[in-house]
Amino acid sequence: MTCEDAHLHMHDYISGELAREHHKPLMDHLDSCPNCKKFFLQTQQMLTSVRNAMRQEVPSDLQDAVHSILANA
């Protein structure tokens, strides 16, 4: 697997959408390529942070303000 292939598969792997037959080649590549491993870990951390941020409750007054702005746009 090339670095380009690894980059194409990383997001799918992290999101659980990568076909099983691609798991081992990706993991083997990450074990042998420090640059891709670093990029993978950074990508994984970023996606985890985004998912966690999306779970935050939005205050009702902010929701009302956004709805009001959109209704008057």
PDB file of N, CA, C and O in Angstrom:
ATOM      1  N   MET A   1       0.849  -1.177   0.000  1.00  0.00           N
ATOM      2  CA  MET A   1       0.000   0.000   0.000  1.00  0.00           C
ATOM      3  C   MET A   1       0.893   1.238   0.000  1.00  0.00           C
ATOM      4  O   MET A   1       1.870   1.309   0.745  1.00  0.00           O
ATOM      5  N   THR A   2       0.554   2.193  -0.827  1.00  0.00           N
ATOM      6  CA  THR A   2       1.299   3.447  -0.896  1.00  0.00           C
ATOM      7  C   THR A   2       0.765   4.425   0.147  1.00  0.00           C
ATOM      8  O   THR A   2      -0.296   4.210   0.733  1.00  0.00           O
ATOM      9  N   CYS A   3       1.508   5.491   0.365  1.00  0.00           N
ATOM     10  CA  CYS A   3       1.040   6.535   1.280  1.00  0.00           C
ATOM     11  C   CYS A   3      -0.276   7.137   0.779  1.00  0.00           C
ATOM     12  O   CYS A   3      -1.177   7.423   1.567  1.00  0.00           O
ATOM     13  N   GLU A   4      -0.373   7.321  -0.520  1.00  0.00           N
ATOM     14  CA  GLU A   4      -1.607   7.874  -1.094  1.00  0.00           C
ATOM     15  C   GLU A   4      -2.794   6.946  -0.823  1.00  0.00           C
ATOM     16  O   GLU A   4      -3.873   7.410  -0.455  1.00  0.00           O
ATOM     17  N   ASP A   5      -2.596   5.641  -1.003  1.00  0.00           N
ATOM     18  CA  ASP A   5      -3.655   4.674  -0.702  1.00  0.00           C
ATOM     19  C   ASP A   5      -4.043   4.738   0.769  1.00  0.00           C
ATOM     20  O   ASP A   5      -5.225   4.722   1.115  1.00  0.00           O
ATOM     21  N   ALA A   6      -3.035   4.810   1.627  1.00  0.00           N
ATOM     22  CA  ALA A   6      -3.288   4.862   3.068  1.00  0.00           C
ATOM     23  C   ALA A   6      -4.130   6.080   3.421  1.00  0.00           C
ATOM     24  O   ALA A   6      -5.072   5.979   4.208  1.00  0.00           O
ATOM     25  N   HIS A   7      -3.799   7.216   2.849  1.00  0.00           N
ATOM     26  CA  HIS A   7      -4.559   8.440   3.133  1.00  0.00           C
ATOM     27  C   HIS A   7      -6.003   8.311   2.656  1.00  0.00           C
ATOM     28  O   HIS A   7      -6.921   8.820   3.299  1.00  0.00           O
ATOM     29  N   LEU A   8      -6.198   7.640   1.547  1.00  0.00           N
ATOM     30  CA  LEU A   8      -7.555   7.455   1.031  1.00  0.00           C
ATOM     31  C   LEU A   8      -8.395   6.557   1.945  1.00  0.00           C
ATOM     32  O   LEU A   8      -9.611   6.725   2.033  1.00  0.00           O
ATOM     33  N   HIS A   9      -7.750   5.609   2.621  1.00  0.00           N
ATOM     34  CA  HIS A   9      -8.470   4.643   3.450  1.00  0.00           C
ATOM     35  C   HIS A   9      -8.630   5.063   4.911  1.00  0.00           C
ATOM     36  O   HIS A   9      -9.470   4.511   5.622  1.00  0.00           O
ATOM     37  N   MET A  10      -7.849   6.015   5.359  1.00  0.00           N
ATOM     38  CA  MET A  10      -7.842   6.368   6.781  1.00  0.00           C
ATOM     39  C   MET A  10      -9.201   6.782   7.313  1.00  0.00           C
ATOM     40  O   MET A  10      -9.656   6.252   8.326  1.00  0.00           O
ATOM     41  N   HIS A  11      -9.853   7.716   6.648  1.00  0.00           N
ATOM     42  CA  HIS A  11     -11.136   8.222   7.143  1.00  0.00           C
ATOM     43  C   HIS A  11     -12.163   7.100   7.212  1.00  0.00           C
ATOM     44  O   HIS A  11     -12.903   6.984   8.188  1.00  0.00           O
ATOM     45  N   ASP A  12     -12.201   6.282   6.179  1.00  0.00           N
ATOM     46  CA  ASP A  12     -13.144   5.161   6.179  1.00  0.00           C
ATOM     47  C   ASP A  12     -12.849   4.196   7.323  1.00  0.00           C
ATOM     48  O   ASP A  12     -13.767   3.669   7.951  1.00  0.00           O
ATOM     49  N   TYR A  13     -11.579   3.969   7.588  1.00  0.00           N
ATOM     50  CA  TYR A  13     -11.208   3.077   8.696  1.00  0.00           C
ATOM     51  C   TYR A  13     -11.667   3.669  10.024  1.00  0.00           C
ATOM     52  O   TYR A  13     -12.274   2.972  10.837  1.00  0.00           O
ATOM     53  N   ILE A  14     -11.384   4.939  10.246  1.00  0.00           N
ATOM     54  CA  ILE A  14     -11.739   5.599  11.497  1.00  0.00           C
ATOM     55  C   ILE A  14     -13.249   5.620  11.697  1.00  0.00           C
ATOM     56  O   ILE A  14     -13.730   5.471  12.821  1.00  0.00           O
ATOM     57  N   SER A  15     -13.996   5.804  10.616  1.00  0.00           N
ATOM     58  CA  SER A  15     -15.459   5.863  10.722  1.00  0.00           C
ATOM     59  C   SER A  15     -16.112   4.485  10.690  1.00  0.00           C
ATOM     60  O   SER A  15     -17.334   4.370  10.785  1.00  0.00           O
ATOM     61  N   GLY A  16     -15.290   3.433  10.556  1.00  0.00           N
ATOM     62  CA  GLY A  16     -15.829   2.077  10.558  1.00  0.00           C
ATOM     63  C   GLY A  16     -16.411   1.633   9.233  1.00  0.00           C
ATOM     64  O   GLY A  16     -17.152   0.651   9.178  1.00  0.00           O
ATOM     65  N   GLU A  17     -16.087   2.342   8.164  1.00  0.00           N
ATOM     66  CA  GLU A  17     -16.665   2.046   6.857  1.00  0.00           C
ATOM     67  C   GLU A  17     -15.699   1.353   5.903  1.00  0.00           C
ATOM     68  O   GLU A  17     -16.072   1.047   4.771  1.00  0.00           O
ATOM     69  N   LEU A  18     -14.461   1.100   6.338  1.00  0.00           N
ATOM     70  CA  LEU A  18     -13.481   0.475   5.458  1.00  0.00           C
ATOM     71  C   LEU A  18     -13.719  -1.029   5.399  1.00  0.00           C
ATOM     72  O   LEU A  18     -13.887  -1.681   6.429  1.00  0.00           O
ATOM     73  N   ALA A  19     -13.733  -1.566   4.197  1.00  0.00           N
ATOM     74  CA  ALA A  19     -13.912  -3.008   4.011  1.00  0.00           C
ATOM     75  C   ALA A  19     -12.819  -3.764   4.753  1.00  0.00           C
ATOM     76  O   ALA A  19     -11.663  -3.342   4.784  1.00  0.00           O
ATOM     77  N   ARG A  20     -13.204  -4.888   5.351  1.00  0.00           N
ATOM     78  CA  ARG A  20     -12.293  -5.681   6.178  1.00  0.00           C
ATOM     79  C   ARG A  20     -10.984  -6.045   5.475  1.00  0.00           C
ATOM     80  O   ARG A  20      -9.928  -6.064   6.105  1.00  0.00           O
ATOM     81  N   GLU A  21     -11.049  -6.331   4.183  1.00  0.00           N
ATOM     82  CA  GLU A  21      -9.841  -6.761   3.475  1.00  0.00           C
ATOM     83  C   GLU A  21      -8.781  -5.655   3.371  1.00  0.00           C
ATOM     84  O   GLU A  21      -7.629  -5.933   3.037  1.00  0.00           O
ATOM     85  N   HIS A  22      -9.165  -4.406   3.657  1.00  0.00           N
ATOM     86  CA  HIS A  22      -8.219  -3.300   3.601  1.00  0.00           C
ATOM     87  C   HIS A  22      -7.617  -2.964   4.966  1.00  0.00           C
ATOM     88  O   HIS A  22      -6.670  -2.181   5.045  1.00  0.00           O
ATOM     89  N   HIS A  23      -8.152  -3.544   6.035  1.00  0.00           N
ATOM     90  CA  HIS A  23      -7.666  -3.222   7.384  1.00  0.00           C
ATOM     91  C   HIS A  23      -6.188  -3.573   7.561  1.00  0.00           C
ATOM     92  O   HIS A  23      -5.386  -2.718   7.935  1.00  0.00           O
ATOM     93  N   LYS A  24      -5.835  -4.814   7.295  1.00  0.00           N
ATOM     94  CA  LYS A  24      -4.458  -5.262   7.526  1.00  0.00           C
ATOM     95  C   LYS A  24      -3.452  -4.500   6.666  1.00  0.00           C
ATOM     96  O   LYS A  24      -2.430  -4.050   7.184  1.00  0.00           O
ATOM     97  N   PRO A  25      -3.716  -4.342   5.353  1.00  0.00           N
ATOM     98  CA  PRO A  25      -2.754  -3.555   4.557  1.00  0.00           C
ATOM     99  C   PRO A  25      -2.571  -2.132   5.103  1.00  0.00           C
ATOM    100  O   PRO A  25      -1.457  -1.609   5.120  1.00  0.00           O
ATOM    101  N   LEU A  26      -3.652  -1.521   5.543  1.00  0.00           N
ATOM    102  CA  LEU A  26      -3.542  -0.169   6.098  1.00  0.00           C
ATOM    103  C   LEU A  26      -2.721  -0.186   7.381  1.00  0.00           C
ATOM    104  O   LEU A  26      -1.810   0.625   7.544  1.00  0.00           O
ATOM    105  N   MET A  27      -3.034  -1.097   8.288  1.00  0.00           N
ATOM    106  CA  MET A  27      -2.301  -1.177   9.554  1.00  0.00           C
ATOM    107  C   MET A  27      -0.824  -1.514   9.319  1.00  0.00           C
ATOM    108  O   MET A  27       0.050  -0.972   9.996  1.00  0.00           O
ATOM    109  N   ASP A  28      -0.548  -2.393   8.377  1.00  0.00           N
ATOM    110  CA  ASP A  28       0.844  -2.727   8.047  1.00  0.00           C
ATOM    111  C   ASP A  28       1.584  -1.491   7.537  1.00  0.00           C
ATOM    112  O   ASP A  28       2.735  -1.248   7.898  1.00  0.00           O
ATOM    113  N   HIS A  29       0.905  -0.718   6.696  1.00  0.00           N
ATOM    114  CA  HIS A  29       1.535   0.494   6.169  1.00  0.00           C
ATOM    115  C   HIS A  29       1.791   1.485   7.304  1.00  0.00           C
ATOM    116  O   HIS A  29       2.867   2.078   7.378  1.00  0.00           O
ATOM    117  N   LEU A  30       0.814   1.666   8.182  1.00  0.00           N
ATOM    118  CA  LEU A  30       0.986   2.613   9.283  1.00  0.00           C
ATOM    119  C   LEU A  30       2.124   2.188  10.210  1.00  0.00           C
ATOM    120  O   LEU A  30       2.838   3.032  10.752  1.00  0.00           O
ATOM    121  N   ASP A  31       2.288   0.891  10.387  1.00  0.00           N
ATOM    122  CA  ASP A  31       3.383   0.384  11.224  1.00  0.00           C
ATOM    123  C   ASP A  31       4.751   0.651  10.606  1.00  0.00           C
ATOM    124  O   ASP A  31       5.748   0.762  11.320  1.00  0.00           O
ATOM    125  N   SER A  32       4.799   0.754   9.288  1.00  0.00           N
ATOM    126  CA  SER A  32       6.094   0.926   8.619  1.00  0.00           C
ATOM    127  C   SER A  32       6.353   2.355   8.136  1.00  0.00           C
ATOM    128  O   SER A  32       7.440   2.649   7.640  1.00  0.00           O
ATOM    129  N   CYS A  33       5.376   3.238   8.275  1.00  0.00           N
ATOM    130  CA  CYS A  33       5.524   4.610   7.757  1.00  0.00           C
ATOM    131  C   CYS A  33       5.195   5.626   8.863  1.00  0.00           C
ATOM    132  O   CYS A  33       4.022   5.887   9.128  1.00  0.00           O
ATOM    133  N   PRO A  34       6.205   6.190   9.497  1.00  0.00           N
ATOM    134  CA  PRO A  34       5.967   7.129  10.596  1.00  0.00           C
ATOM    135  C   PRO A  34       5.160   8.364  10.194  1.00  0.00           C
ATOM    136  O   PRO A  34       4.376   8.876  10.993  1.00  0.00           O
ATOM    137  N   ASN A  35       5.345   8.845   8.966  1.00  0.00           N
ATOM    138  CA  ASN A  35       4.595  10.025   8.530  1.00  0.00           C
ATOM    139  C   ASN A  35       3.103   9.730   8.419  1.00  0.00           C
ATOM    140  O   ASN A  35       2.274  10.530   8.853  1.00  0.00           O
ATOM    141  N   CYS A  36       2.764   8.592   7.844  1.00  0.00           N
ATOM    142  CA  CYS A  36       1.352   8.224   7.724  1.00  0.00           C
ATOM    143  C   CYS A  36       0.757   7.916   9.094  1.00  0.00           C
ATOM    144  O   CYS A  36      -0.398   8.250   9.360  1.00  0.00           O
ATOM    145  N   LYS A  37       1.537   7.286   9.958  1.00  0.00           N
ATOM    146  CA  LYS A  37       1.057   6.975  11.311  1.00  0.00           C
ATOM    147  C   LYS A  37       0.732   8.264  12.044  1.00  0.00           C
ATOM    148  O   LYS A  37      -0.306   8.361  12.699  1.00  0.00           O
ATOM    149  N   LYS A  38       1.608   9.255  11.940  1.00  0.00           N
ATOM    150  CA  LYS A  38       1.373  10.552  12.586  1.00  0.00           C
ATOM    151  C   LYS A  38       0.112  11.206  12.022  1.00  0.00           C
ATOM    152  O   LYS A  38      -0.718  11.714  12.775  1.00  0.00           O
ATOM    153  N   PHE A  39      -0.030  11.192  10.704  1.00  0.00           N
ATOM    154  CA  PHE A  39      -1.210  11.784  10.069  1.00  0.00           C
ATOM    155  C   PHE A  39      -2.475  11.051  10.498  1.00  0.00           C
ATOM    156  O   PHE A  39      -3.497  11.683  10.767  1.00  0.00           O
ATOM    157  N   PHE A  40      -2.416   9.723  10.563  1.00  0.00           N
ATOM    158  CA  PHE A  40      -3.553   8.912  10.992  1.00  0.00           C
ATOM    159  C   PHE A  40      -3.967   9.282  12.410  1.00  0.00           C
ATOM    160  O   PHE A  40      -5.152   9.491  12.670  1.00  0.00           O
ATOM    161  N   LEU A  41      -3.016   9.366  13.324  1.00  0.00           N
ATOM    162  CA  LEU A  41      -3.331   9.687  14.715  1.00  0.00           C
ATOM    163  C   LEU A  41      -3.907  11.095  14.851  1.00  0.00           C
ATOM    164  O   LEU A  41      -4.823  11.318  15.643  1.00  0.00           O
ATOM    165  N   GLN A  42      -3.375  12.041  14.087  1.00  0.00           N
ATOM    166  CA  GLN A  42      -3.912  13.402  14.100  1.00  0.00           C
ATOM    167  C   GLN A  42      -5.333  13.437  13.548  1.00  0.00           C
ATOM    168  O   GLN A  42      -6.206  14.113  14.093  1.00  0.00           O
ATOM    169  N   THR A  43      -5.555  12.705  12.468  1.00  0.00           N
ATOM    170  CA  THR A  43      -6.893  12.650  11.866  1.00  0.00           C
ATOM    171  C   THR A  43      -7.882  12.006  12.821  1.00  0.00           C
ATOM    172  O   THR A  43      -9.002  12.492  12.984  1.00  0.00           O
ATOM    173  N   GLN A  44      -7.476  10.929  13.444  1.00  0.00           N
ATOM    174  CA  GLN A  44      -8.334  10.232  14.404  1.00  0.00           C
ATOM    175  C   GLN A  44      -8.692  11.156  15.573  1.00  0.00           C
ATOM    176  O   GLN A  44      -9.847  11.209  15.997  1.00  0.00           O
ATOM    177  N   GLN A  45      -7.715  11.869  16.081  1.00  0.00           N
ATOM    178  CA  GLN A  45      -7.950  12.787  17.194  1.00  0.00           C
ATOM    179  C   GLN A  45      -8.890  13.921  16.780  1.00  0.00           C
ATOM    180  O   GLN A  45      -9.785  14.297  17.539  1.00  0.00           O
ATOM    181  N   MET A  46      -8.688  14.463  15.580  1.00  0.00           N
ATOM    182  CA  MET A  46      -9.539  15.547  15.103  1.00  0.00           C
ATOM    183  C   MET A  46     -10.988  15.084  14.951  1.00  0.00           C
ATOM    184  O   MET A  46     -11.912  15.778  15.376  1.00  0.00           O
ATOM    185  N   LEU A  47     -11.187  13.910  14.343  1.00  0.00           N
ATOM    186  CA  LEU A  47     -12.552  13.411  14.150  1.00  0.00           C
ATOM    187  C   LEU A  47     -13.221  13.107  15.479  1.00  0.00           C
ATOM    188  O   LEU A  47     -14.424  13.323  15.625  1.00  0.00           O
ATOM    189  N   THR A  48     -12.472  12.614  16.440  1.00  0.00           N
ATOM    190  CA  THR A  48     -13.025  12.369  17.770  1.00  0.00           C
ATOM    191  C   THR A  48     -13.440  13.689  18.420  1.00  0.00           C
ATOM    192  O   THR A  48     -14.500  13.769  19.041  1.00  0.00           O
ATOM    193  N   SER A  49     -12.619  14.710  18.282  1.00  0.00           N
ATOM    194  CA  SER A  49     -12.941  16.025  18.841  1.00  0.00           C
ATOM    195  C   SER A  49     -14.199  16.610  18.196  1.00  0.00           C
ATOM    196  O   SER A  49     -15.050  17.178  18.881  1.00  0.00           O
ATOM    197  N   VAL A  50     -14.309  16.467  16.886  1.00  0.00           N
ATOM    198  CA  VAL A  50     -15.494  16.980  16.177  1.00  0.00           C
ATOM    199  C   VAL A  50     -16.746  16.232  16.639  1.00  0.00           C
ATOM    200  O   VAL A  50     -17.778  16.847  16.906  1.00  0.00           O
ATOM    201  N   ARG A  51     -16.651  14.899  16.733  1.00  0.00           N
ATOM    202  CA  ARG A  51     -17.811  14.124  17.198  1.00  0.00           C
ATOM    203  C   ARG A  51     -18.228  14.552  18.599  1.00  0.00           C
ATOM    204  O   ARG A  51     -19.417  14.703  18.876  1.00  0.00           O
ATOM    205  N   ASN A  52     -17.261  14.745  19.471  1.00  0.00           N
ATOM    206  CA  ASN A  52     -17.571  15.163  20.837  1.00  0.00           C
ATOM    207  C   ASN A  52     -18.200  16.551  20.863  1.00  0.00           C
ATOM    208  O   ASN A  52     -19.129  16.797  21.633  1.00  0.00           O
ATOM    209  N   ALA A  53     -17.707  17.453  20.033  1.00  0.00           N
ATOM    210  CA  ALA A  53     -18.263  18.804  19.977  1.00  0.00           C
ATOM    211  C   ALA A  53     -19.694  18.780  19.454  1.00  0.00           C
ATOM    212  O   ALA A  53     -20.523  19.585  19.880  1.00  0.00           O
ATOM    213  N   MET A  54     -19.990  17.869  18.539  1.00  0.00           N
ATOM    214  CA  MET A  54     -21.337  17.784  17.972  1.00  0.00           C
ATOM    215  C   MET A  54     -22.340  17.266  18.984  1.00  0.00           C
ATOM    216  O   MET A  54     -23.544  17.452  18.809  1.00  0.00           O
ATOM    217  N   ARG A  55     -21.869  16.622  20.035  1.00  0.00           N
ATOM    218  CA  ARG A  55     -22.761  16.086  21.068  1.00  0.00           C
ATOM    219  C   ARG A  55     -23.124  17.122  22.121  1.00  0.00           C
ATOM    220  O   ARG A  55     -23.966  16.866  22.981  1.00  0.00           O
ATOM    221  N   GLN A  56     -22.497  18.286  22.059  1.00  0.00           N
ATOM    222  CA  GLN A  56     -22.758  19.328  23.044  1.00  0.00           C
ATOM    223  C   GLN A  56     -24.165  19.896  22.851  1.00  0.00           C
ATOM    224  O   GLN A  56     -24.627  20.079  21.725  1.00  0.00           O
ATOM    225  N   GLU A  57     -24.819  20.164  23.948  1.00  0.00           N
ATOM    226  CA  GLU A  57     -26.160  20.742  23.917  1.00  0.00           C
ATOM    227  C   GLU A  57     -26.052  22.230  23.599  1.00  0.00           C
ATOM    228  O   GLU A  57     -25.259  22.948  24.208  1.00  0.00           O
ATOM    229  N   VAL A  58     -26.848  22.681  22.652  1.00  0.00           N
ATOM    230  CA  VAL A  58     -26.879  24.095  22.299  1.00  0.00           C
ATOM    231  C   VAL A  58     -27.933  24.769  23.171  1.00  0.00           C
ATOM    232  O   VAL A  58     -29.069  24.300  23.243  1.00  0.00           O
ATOM    233  N   PRO A  59     -27.562  25.874  23.840  1.00  0.00           N
ATOM    234  CA  PRO A  59     -28.537  26.580  24.692  1.00  0.00           C
ATOM    235  C   PRO A  59     -29.770  26.988  23.893  1.00  0.00           C
ATOM    236  O   PRO A  59     -29.671  27.389  22.733  1.00  0.00           O
ATOM    237  N   SER A  60     -30.930  26.878  24.531  1.00  0.00           N
ATOM    238  CA  SER A  60     -32.190  27.160  23.830  1.00  0.00           C
ATOM    239  C   SER A  60     -32.267  28.601  23.342  1.00  0.00           C
ATOM    240  O   SER A  60     -32.848  28.848  22.285  1.00  0.00           O
ATOM    241  N   ASP A  61     -31.697  29.566  24.077  1.00  0.00           N
ATOM    242  CA  ASP A  61     -31.747  30.956  23.612  1.00  0.00           C
ATOM    243  C   ASP A  61     -30.918  31.153  22.344  1.00  0.00           C
ATOM    244  O   ASP A  61     -31.261  31.979  21.499  1.00  0.00           O
ATOM    245  N   LEU A  62     -29.836  30.402  22.213  1.00  0.00           N
ATOM    246  CA  LEU A  62     -29.047  30.463  20.983  1.00  0.00           C
ATOM    247  C   LEU A  62     -29.817  29.828  19.826  1.00  0.00           C
ATOM    248  O   LEU A  62     -29.815  30.356  18.714  1.00  0.00           O
ATOM    249  N   GLN A  63     -30.468  28.708  20.081  1.00  0.00           N
ATOM    250  CA  GLN A  63     -31.292  28.073  19.049  1.00  0.00           C
ATOM    251  C   GLN A  63     -32.378  29.017  18.578  1.00  0.00           C
ATOM    252  O   GLN A  63     -32.615  29.143  17.377  1.00  0.00           O
ATOM    253  N   ASP A  64     -33.056  29.695  19.532  1.00  0.00           N
ATOM    254  CA  ASP A  64     -34.121  30.631  19.180  1.00  0.00           C
ATOM    255  C   ASP A  64     -33.581  31.790  18.345  1.00  0.00           C
ATOM    256  O   ASP A  64     -34.220  32.211  17.381  1.00  0.00           O
ATOM    257  N   ALA A  65     -32.407  32.306  18.711  1.00  0.00           N
ATOM    258  CA  ALA A  65     -31.822  33.414  17.972  1.00  0.00           C
ATOM    259  C   ALA A  65     -31.475  33.009  16.538  1.00  0.00           C
ATOM    260  O   ALA A  65     -31.715  33.769  15.600  1.00  0.00           O
ATOM    261  N   VAL A  66     -30.919  31.832  16.375  1.00  0.00           N
ATOM    262  CA  VAL A  66     -30.569  31.351  15.036  1.00  0.00           C
ATOM    263  C   VAL A  66     -31.831  31.134  14.197  1.00  0.00           C
ATOM    264  O   VAL A  66     -31.872  31.502  13.023  1.00  0.00           O
ATOM    265  N   HIS A  67     -32.847  30.542  14.798  1.00  0.00           N
ATOM    266  CA  HIS A  67     -34.117  30.343  14.064  1.00  0.00           C
ATOM    267  C   HIS A  67     -34.721  31.679  13.651  1.00  0.00           C
ATOM    268  O   HIS A  67     -35.243  31.808  12.544  1.00  0.00           O
ATOM    269  N   SER A  68     -34.654  32.669  14.529  1.00  0.00           N
ATOM    270  CA  SER A  68     -35.197  33.996  14.233  1.00  0.00           C
ATOM    271  C   SER A  68     -34.447  34.649  13.076  1.00  0.00           C
ATOM    272  O   SER A  68     -35.052  35.223  12.170  1.00  0.00           O
ATOM    273  N   ILE A  69     -33.128  34.551  13.123  1.00  0.00           N
ATOM    274  CA  ILE A  69     -32.302  35.127  12.046  1.00  0.00           C
ATOM    275  C   ILE A  69     -32.619  34.449  10.722  1.00  0.00           C
ATOM    276  O   ILE A  69     -32.771  35.116   9.699  1.00  0.00           O
ATOM    277  N   LEU A  70     -32.718  33.126  10.740  1.00  0.00           N
ATOM    278  CA  LEU A  70     -33.006  32.384   9.496  1.00  0.00           C
ATOM    279  C   LEU A  70     -34.407  32.676   8.972  1.00  0.00           C
ATOM    280  O   LEU A  70     -34.616  32.736   7.761  1.00  0.00           O
ATOM    281  N   ALA A  71     -35.357  32.856   9.865  1.00  0.00           N
ATOM    282  CA  ALA A  71     -36.727  33.135   9.454  1.00  0.00           C
ATOM    283  C   ALA A  71     -36.843  34.517   8.802  1.00  0.00           C
ATOM    284  O   ALA A  71     -37.692  34.736   7.937  1.00  0.00           O
ATOM    285  N   ASN A  72     -35.994  35.429   9.220  1.00  0.00           N
ATOM    286  CA  ASN A  72     -36.043  36.802   8.699  1.00  0.00           C
ATOM    287  C   ASN A  72     -35.061  37.038   7.557  1.00  0.00           C
ATOM    288  O   ASN A  72     -34.932  38.160   7.067  1.00  0.00           O
ATOM    289  N   ALA A  73     -34.373  35.990   7.137  1.00  0.00           N
ATOM    290  CA  ALA A  73     -33.355  36.173   6.080  1.00  0.00           C
ATOM    291  C   ALA A  73     -33.990  36.206   4.717  1.00  0.00           C
ATOM    292  O   ALA A  73     -33.292  36.352   3.714  1.00  0.00           O
TER     293      ALA A  73
END
